C-alpha cells in the first residue's frame, strides 16, 4: 500500500488524535500480519520455494471501515477520521500457491491487530 492506513489508524487511536486517511474507508485490502510474512521468508530460505512465484497473503479482502471498527472495538474508544482523498483501492491476492507449498497464515486480522495495538501502546 502506498499509504499505510493501519499505521495511521493505530497511531491515531493510541495517541487519541484524529486519523487522516488518504483513501476511502471502502477500500478493500488483503491484510497479513508480519509474523506470517516472516514464516514465509523462513520457508523461502529453506529452499522449499526455489524458482517459485508465490503470493504471501490472507486471500481475503477487508474494507478499511472494518479494520477501523475492529480497532475501536479492541480499544474501547474512537477518534474522528478525516478522509483526505476519497480514492477507493482494491488489492486482494491469492495465496493458493503458498498453501500448496505448505504455508498458511496463522494470524487472523483481529489477532494481528491485537498484537499491533500492544506494540504501539508500549511505545507510548
QUITA-V949800 format. One record per run of one state. SS is the DSSP state (H for helix, E for strand, L for the rest). FROM is the first residue (numbers start at 1). TO is the last residue. If there is no record, write none. Layout:
[[SS	FROM	TO] [SS	FROM	TO]]
//
This chain:
[[L	1	4] [H	5	15] [L	16	18] [E	19	21] [L	22	27] [E	28	29] [L	30	33] [H	34	45] [L	46	61] [E	62	63] [H	64	75] [L	76	80] [E	81	83] [L	84	89] [E	90	91] [L	92	95] [H	96	100] [L	101	108] [H	109	123] [L	124	124]]
//
